[in-house]
Amino acid sequence: PPSPDILIAVSLTTSFTSFPIQTDTLPKNPADVTSGRLGGLKGGKVRAERLSPERRREIAVKAASARWGK
């Protein structure tokens, strides 16, 4: 049978890793949230406009192969 020291170490390790750390309890700065949201709302559209059709196709092919090519 395993020694008591090993059993204690295993129980302590699993108790720490079994519960996720809650990071959503920290307060957020409303100004940062607003600016981040604004950038996120227009980011995809602006990126799509700036990419050439060839580059957009390369990205789409890579995404499709990553999703269905397995």
Phi and psi restraints in degrees (range 20) as a CNS / XPLOR table:
assign (resid 1 and name C) (resid 2 and name N)
       (resid 2 and name CA) (resid 2 and name C) 1.0 -66.5 20.0 2
assign (resid 2 and name N) (resid 2 and name CA)
       (resid 2 and name C) (resid 3 and name N) 1.0 151.2 20.0 2
assign (resid 2 and name C) (resid 3 and name N)
       (resid 3 and name CA) (resid 3 and name C) 1.0 -72.3 20.0 2
assign (resid 3 and name N) (resid 3 and name CA)
       (resid 3 and name C) (resid 4 and name N) 1.0 156.2 20.0 2
assign (resid 3 and name C) (resid 4 and name N)
       (resid 4 and name CA) (resid 4 and name C) 1.0 -59.8 20.0 2
assign (resid 4 and name N) (resid 4 and name CA)
       (resid 4 and name C) (resid 5 and name N) 1.0 -31.1 20.0 2
assign (resid 4 and name C) (resid 5 and name N)
       (resid 5 and name CA) (resid 5 and name C) 1.0 -63.0 20.0 2
assign (resid 5 and name N) (resid 5 and name CA)
       (resid 5 and name C) (resid 6 and name N) 1.0 -40.9 20.0 2
assign (resid 5 and name C) (resid 6 and name N)
       (resid 6 and name CA) (resid 6 and name C) 1.0 -66.9 20.0 2
assign (resid 6 and name N) (resid 6 and name CA)
       (resid 6 and name C) (resid 7 and name N) 1.0 -41.6 20.0 2
assign (resid 6 and name C) (resid 7 and name N)
       (resid 7 and name CA) (resid 7 and name C) 1.0 -63.0 20.0 2
assign (resid 7 and name N) (resid 7 and name CA)
       (resid 7 and name C) (resid 8 and name N) 1.0 -39.0 20.0 2
assign (resid 7 and name C) (resid 8 and name N)
       (resid 8 and name CA) (resid 8 and name C) 1.0 -66.3 20.0 2
assign (resid 8 and name N) (resid 8 and name CA)
       (resid 8 and name C) (resid 9 and name N) 1.0 -44.1 20.0 2
assign (resid 8 and name C) (resid 9 and name N)
       (resid 9 and name CA) (resid 9 and name C) 1.0 -62.4 20.0 2
assign (resid 9 and name N) (resid 9 and name CA)
       (resid 9 and name C) (resid 10 and name N) 1.0 -41.4 20.0 2
assign (resid 9 and name C) (resid 10 and name N)
       (resid 10 and name CA) (resid 10 and name C) 1.0 -65.9 20.0 2
assign (resid 10 and name N) (resid 10 and name CA)
       (resid 10 and name C) (resid 11 and name N) 1.0 -42.9 20.0 2
assign (resid 10 and name C) (resid 11 and name N)
       (resid 11 and name CA) (resid 11 and name C) 1.0 -66.7 20.0 2
assign (resid 11 and name N) (resid 11 and name CA)
       (resid 11 and name C) (resid 12 and name N) 1.0 -37.6 20.0 2
assign (resid 11 and name C) (resid 12 and name N)
       (resid 12 and name CA) (resid 12 and name C) 1.0 -67.5 20.0 2
assign (resid 12 and name N) (resid 12 and name CA)
       (resid 12 and name C) (resid 13 and name N) 1.0 -42.1 20.0 2
assign (resid 12 and name C) (resid 13 and name N)
       (resid 13 and name CA) (resid 13 and name C) 1.0 -63.9 20.0 2
assign (resid 13 and name N) (resid 13 and name CA)
       (resid 13 and name C) (resid 14 and name N) 1.0 -45.1 20.0 2
assign (resid 13 and name C) (resid 14 and name N)
       (resid 14 and name CA) (resid 14 and name C) 1.0 -70.7 20.0 2
assign (resid 14 and name N) (resid 14 and name CA)
       (resid 14 and name C) (resid 15 and name N) 1.0 -30.5 20.0 2
assign (resid 14 and name C) (resid 15 and name N)
       (resid 15 and name CA) (resid 15 and name C) 1.0 -70.1 20.0 2
assign (resid 15 and name N) (resid 15 and name CA)
       (resid 15 and name C) (resid 16 and name N) 1.0 -31.7 20.0 2
assign (resid 15 and name C) (resid 16 and name N)
       (resid 16 and name CA) (resid 16 and name C) 1.0 -76.2 20.0 2
assign (resid 16 and name N) (resid 16 and name CA)
       (resid 16 and name C) (resid 17 and name N) 1.0 -34.7 20.0 2
assign (resid 16 and name C) (resid 17 and name N)
       (resid 17 and name CA) (resid 17 and name C) 1.0 -91.6 20.0 2
assign (resid 17 and name N) (resid 17 and name CA)
       (resid 17 and name C) (resid 18 and name N) 1.0 -8.7 20.0 2
assign (resid 17 and name C) (resid 18 and name N)
       (resid 18 and name CA) (resid 18 and name C) 1.0 -78.8 20.0 2
assign (resid 18 and name N) (resid 18 and name CA)
       (resid 18 and name C) (resid 19 and name N) 1.0 -23.6 20.0 2
assign (resid 18 and name C) (resid 19 and name N)
       (resid 19 and name CA) (resid 19 and name C) 1.0 -111.5 20.0 2
assign (resid 19 and name N) (resid 19 and name CA)
       (resid 19 and name C) (resid 20 and name N) 1.0 121.7 20.0 2
assign (resid 19 and name C) (resid 20 and name N)
       (resid 20 and name CA) (resid 20 and name C) 1.0 -68.4 20.0 2
assign (resid 20 and name N) (resid 20 and name CA)
       (resid 20 and name C) (resid 21 and name N) 1.0 148.8 20.0 2
assign (resid 20 and name C) (resid 21 and name N)
       (resid 21 and name CA) (resid 21 and name C) 1.0 -79.9 20.0 2
assign (resid 21 and name N) (resid 21 and name CA)
       (resid 21 and name C) (resid 22 and name N) 1.0 129.7 20.0 2
assign (resid 21 and name C) (resid 22 and name N)
       (resid 22 and name CA) (resid 22 and name C) 1.0 -89.1 20.0 2
assign (resid 22 and name N) (resid 22 and name CA)
       (resid 22 and name C) (resid 23 and name N) 1.0 112.2 20.0 2
assign (resid 22 and name C) (resid 23 and name N)
       (resid 23 and name CA) (resid 23 and name C) 1.0 -99.3 20.0 2
assign (resid 23 and name N) (resid 23 and name CA)
       (resid 23 and name C) (resid 24 and name N) 1.0 -9.4 20.0 2
assign (resid 23 and name C) (resid 24 and name N)
       (resid 24 and name CA) (resid 24 and name C) 1.0 -79.8 20.0 2
assign (resid 24 and name N) (resid 24 and name CA)
       (resid 24 and name C) (resid 25 and name N) 1.0 -1.6 20.0 2
assign (resid 24 and name C) (resid 25 and name N)
       (resid 25 and name CA) (resid 25 and name C) 1.0 -83.7 20.0 2
assign (resid 25 and name N) (resid 25 and name CA)
       (resid 25 and name C) (resid 26 and name N) 1.0 -12.0 20.0 2
assign (resid 25 and name C) (resid 26 and name N)
       (resid 26 and name CA) (resid 26 and name C) 1.0 -75.5 20.0 2
assign (resid 26 and name N) (resid 26 and name CA)
       (resid 26 and name C) (resid 27 and name N) 1.0 139.6 20.0 2
assign (resid 26 and name C) (resid 27 and name N)
       (resid 27 and name CA) (resid 27 and name C) 1.0 -70.3 20.0 2
assign (resid 27 and name N) (resid 27 and name CA)
       (resid 27 and name C) (resid 28 and name N) 1.0 144.1 20.0 2
assign (resid 27 and name C) (resid 28 and name N)
       (resid 28 and name CA) (resid 28 and name C) 1.0 -108.7 20.0 2
assign (resid 28 and name N) (resid 28 and name CA)
       (resid 28 and name C) (resid 29 and name N) 1.0 146.7 20.0 2
assign (resid 28 and name C) (resid 29 and name N)
       (resid 29 and name CA) (resid 29 and name C) 1.0 -77.5 20.0 2
assign (resid 29 and name N) (resid 29 and name CA)
       (resid 29 and name C) (resid 30 and name N) 1.0 118.4 20.0 2
assign (resid 29 and name C) (resid 30 and name N)
       (resid 30 and name CA) (resid 30 and name C) 1.0 -59.0 20.0 2
assign (resid 30 and name N) (resid 30 and name CA)
       (resid 30 and name C) (resid 31 and name N) 1.0 -33.8 20.0 2
assign (resid 30 and name C) (resid 31 and name N)
       (resid 31 and name CA) (resid 31 and name C) 1.0 -65.9 20.0 2
assign (resid 31 and name N) (resid 31 and name CA)
       (resid 31 and name C) (resid 32 and name N) 1.0 -40.5 20.0 2
assign (resid 31 and name C) (resid 32 and name N)
       (resid 32 and name CA) (resid 32 and name C) 1.0 -66.7 20.0 2
assign (resid 32 and name N) (resid 32 and name CA)
       (resid 32 and name C) (resid 33 and name N) 1.0 -39.7 20.0 2
assign (resid 32 and name C) (resid 33 and name N)
       (resid 33 and name CA) (resid 33 and name C) 1.0 -62.7 20.0 2
assign (resid 33 and name N) (resid 33 and name CA)
       (resid 33 and name C) (resid 34 and name N) 1.0 -43.1 20.0 2
assign (resid 33 and name C) (resid 34 and name N)
       (resid 34 and name CA) (resid 34 and name C) 1.0 -64.9 20.0 2
assign (resid 34 and name N) (resid 34 and name CA)
       (resid 34 and name C) (resid 35 and name N) 1.0 -46.1 20.0 2
assign (resid 34 and name C) (resid 35 and name N)
       (resid 35 and name CA) (resid 35 and name C) 1.0 -67.8 20.0 2
assign (resid 35 and name N) (resid 35 and name CA)
       (resid 35 and name C) (resid 36 and name N) 1.0 -36.9 20.0 2
assign (resid 35 and name C) (resid 36 and name N)
       (resid 36 and name CA) (resid 36 and name C) 1.0 -65.8 20.0 2
assign (resid 36 and name N) (resid 36 and name CA)
       (resid 36 and name C) (resid 37 and name N) 1.0 -38.6 20.0 2
assign (resid 36 and name C) (resid 37 and name N)
       (resid 37 and name CA) (resid 37 and name C) 1.0 -66.7 20.0 2
assign (resid 37 and name N) (resid 37 and name CA)
       (resid 37 and name C) (resid 38 and name N) 1.0 -41.9 20.0 2
assign (resid 37 and name C) (resid 38 and name N)
       (resid 38 and name CA) (resid 38 and name C) 1.0 -62.6 20.0 2
assign (resid 38 and name N) (resid 38 and name CA)
       (resid 38 and name C) (resid 39 and name N) 1.0 -42.4 20.0 2
assign (resid 38 and name C) (resid 39 and name N)
       (resid 39 and name CA) (resid 39 and name C) 1.0 -65.6 20.0 2
assign (resid 39 and name N) (resid 39 and name CA)
       (resid 39 and name C) (resid 40 and name N) 1.0 -38.6 20.0 2
assign (resid 39 and name C) (resid 40 and name N)
       (resid 40 and name CA) (resid 40 and name C) 1.0 -68.2 20.0 2
assign (resid 40 and name N) (resid 40 and name CA)
       (resid 40 and name C) (resid 41 and name N) 1.0 -32.8 20.0 2
assign (resid 40 and name C) (resid 41 and name N)
       (resid 41 and name CA) (resid 41 and name C) 1.0 -68.2 20.0 2
assign (resid 41 and name N) (resid 41 and name CA)
       (resid 41 and name C) (resid 42 and name N) 1.0 -36.0 20.0 2
assign (resid 41 and name C) (resid 42 and name N)
       (resid 42 and name CA) (resid 42 and name C) 1.0 -102.5 20.0 2
assign (resid 42 and name N) (resid 42 and name CA)
       (resid 42 and name C) (resid 43 and name N) 1.0 -5.7 20.0 2
assign (resid 42 and name C) (resid 43 and name N)
       (resid 43 and name CA) (resid 43 and name C) 1.0 -61.4 20.0 2
assign (resid 43 and name N) (resid 43 and name CA)
       (resid 43 and name C) (resid 44 and name N) 1.0 -47.7 20.0 2
assign (resid 43 and name C) (resid 44 and name N)
       (resid 44 and name CA) (resid 44 and name C) 1.0 -66.5 20.0 2
assign (resid 44 and name N) (resid 44 and name CA)
       (resid 44 and name C) (resid 45 and name N) 1.0 -40.1 20.0 2
assign (resid 44 and name C) (resid 45 and name N)
       (resid 45 and name CA) (resid 45 and name C) 1.0 -66.1 20.0 2
assign (resid 45 and name N) (resid 45 and name CA)
       (resid 45 and name C) (resid 46 and name N) 1.0 -45.0 20.0 2
assign (resid 45 and name C) (resid 46 and name N)
       (resid 46 and name CA) (resid 46 and name C) 1.0 -64.9 20.0 2
assign (resid 46 and name N) (resid 46 and name CA)
       (resid 46 and name C) (resid 47 and name N) 1.0 -40.5 20.0 2
assign (resid 46 and name C) (resid 47 and name N)
       (resid 47 and name CA) (resid 47 and name C) 1.0 -64.5 20.0 2
assign (resid 47 and name N) (resid 47 and name CA)
       (resid 47 and name C) (resid 48 and name N) 1.0 -41.5 20.0 2
assign (resid 47 and name C) (resid 48 and name N)
       (resid 48 and name CA) (resid 48 and name C) 1.0 -64.1 20.0 2
assign (resid 48 and name N) (resid 48 and name CA)
       (resid 48 and name C) (resid 49 and name N) 1.0 -36.6 20.0 2
assign (resid 48 and name C) (resid 49 and name N)
       (resid 49 and name CA) (resid 49 and name C) 1.0 -68.2 20.0 2
assign (resid 49 and name N) (resid 49 and name CA)
       (resid 49 and name C) (resid 50 and name N) 1.0 -33.7 20.0 2
assign (resid 49 and name C) (resid 50 and name N)
       (resid 50 and name CA) (resid 50 and name C) 1.0 -81.7 20.0 2
assign (resid 50 and name N) (resid 50 and name CA)
       (resid 50 and name C) (resid 51 and name N) 1.0 -22.0 20.0 2
assign (resid 50 and name C) (resid 51 and name N)
       (resid 51 and name CA) (resid 51 and name C) 1.0 -79.0 20.0 2
assign (resid 51 and name N) (resid 51 and name CA)
       (resid 51 and name C) (resid 52 and name N) 1.0 144.3 20.0 2
assign (resid 51 and name C) (resid 52 and name N)
       (resid 52 and name CA) (resid 52 and name C) 1.0 -75.4 20.0 2
assign (resid 52 and name N) (resid 52 and name CA)
       (resid 52 and name C) (resid 53 and name N) 1.0 158.2 20.0 2
assign (resid 52 and name C) (resid 53 and name N)
       (resid 53 and name CA) (resid 53 and name C) 1.0 -58.7 20.0 2
assign (resid 53 and name N) (resid 53 and name CA)
       (resid 53 and name C) (resid 54 and name N) 1.0 -35.0 20.0 2
assign (resid 53 and name C) (resid 54 and name N)
       (resid 54 and name CA) (resid 54 and name C) 1.0 -65.2 20.0 2
assign (resid 54 and name N) (resid 54 and name CA)
       (resid 54 and name C) (resid 55 and name N) 1.0 -43.1 20.0 2
assign (resid 54 and name C) (resid 55 and name N)
       (resid 55 and name CA) (resid 55 and name C) 1.0 -68.3 20.0 2
assign (resid 55 and name N) (resid 55 and name CA)
       (resid 55 and name C) (resid 56 and name N) 1.0 -38.7 20.0 2
assign (resid 55 and name C) (resid 56 and name N)
       (resid 56 and name CA) (resid 56 and name C) 1.0 -61.2 20.0 2
assign (resid 56 and name N) (resid 56 and name CA)
       (resid 56 and name C) (resid 57 and name N) 1.0 -39.9 20.0 2
assign (resid 56 and name C) (resid 57 and name N)
       (resid 57 and name CA) (resid 57 and name C) 1.0 -65.6 20.0 2
assign (resid 57 and name N) (resid 57 and name CA)
       (resid 57 and name C) (resid 58 and name N) 1.0 -42.0 20.0 2
assign (resid 57 and name C) (resid 58 and name N)
       (resid 58 and name CA) (resid 58 and name C) 1.0 -58.7 20.0 2
assign (resid 58 and name N) (resid 58 and name CA)
       (resid 58 and name C) (resid 59 and name N) 1.0 -44.4 20.0 2
assign (resid 58 and name C) (resid 59 and name N)
       (resid 59 and name CA) (resid 59 and name C) 1.0 -64.4 20.0 2
assign (resid 59 and name N) (resid 59 and name CA)
       (resid 59 and name C) (resid 60 and name N) 1.0 -41.9 20.0 2
assign (resid 59 and name C) (resid 60 and name N)
       (resid 60 and name CA) (resid 60 and name C) 1.0 -66.0 20.0 2
assign (resid 60 and name N) (resid 60 and name CA)
       (resid 60 and name C) (resid 61 and name N) 1.0 -41.0 20.0 2
assign (resid 60 and name C) (resid 61 and name N)
       (resid 61 and name CA) (resid 61 and name C) 1.0 -64.9 20.0 2
assign (resid 61 and name N) (resid 61 and name CA)
       (resid 61 and name C) (resid 62 and name N) 1.0 -42.4 20.0 2
assign (resid 61 and name C) (resid 62 and name N)
       (resid 62 and name CA) (resid 62 and name C) 1.0 -63.5 20.0 2
assign (resid 62 and name N) (resid 62 and name CA)
       (resid 62 and name C) (resid 63 and name N) 1.0 -41.5 20.0 2
assign (resid 62 and name C) (resid 63 and name N)
       (resid 63 and name CA) (resid 63 and name C) 1.0 -65.8 20.0 2
assign (resid 63 and name N) (resid 63 and name CA)
       (resid 63 and name C) (resid 64 and name N) 1.0 -41.8 20.0 2
assign (resid 63 and name C) (resid 64 and name N)
       (resid 64 and name CA) (resid 64 and name C) 1.0 -65.4 20.0 2
assign (resid 64 and name N) (resid 64 and name CA)
       (resid 64 and name C) (resid 65 and name N) 1.0 -41.1 20.0 2
assign (resid 64 and name C) (resid 65 and name N)
       (resid 65 and name CA) (resid 65 and name C) 1.0 -69.1 20.0 2
assign (resid 65 and name N) (resid 65 and name CA)
       (resid 65 and name C) (resid 66 and name N) 1.0 -32.7 20.0 2
assign (resid 65 and name C) (resid 66 and name N)
       (resid 66 and name CA) (resid 66 and name C) 1.0 -69.2 20.0 2
assign (resid 66 and name N) (resid 66 and name CA)
       (resid 66 and name C) (resid 67 and name N) 1.0 -34.5 20.0 2
assign (resid 66 and name C) (resid 67 and name N)
       (resid 67 and name CA) (resid 67 and name C) 1.0 -81.7 20.0 2
assign (resid 67 and name N) (resid 67 and name CA)
       (resid 67 and name C) (resid 68 and name N) 1.0 -46.1 20.0 2
assign (resid 67 and name C) (resid 68 and name N)
       (resid 68 and name CA) (resid 68 and name C) 1.0 -111.6 20.0 2
assign (resid 68 and name N) (resid 68 and name CA)
       (resid 68 and name C) (resid 69 and name N) 1.0 -5.5 20.0 2
assign (resid 68 and name C) (resid 69 and name N)
       (resid 69 and name CA) (resid 69 and name C) 1.0 -83.3 20.0 2
assign (resid 69 and name N) (resid 69 and name CA)
       (resid 69 and name C) (resid 70 and name N) 1.0 3.3 20.0 2
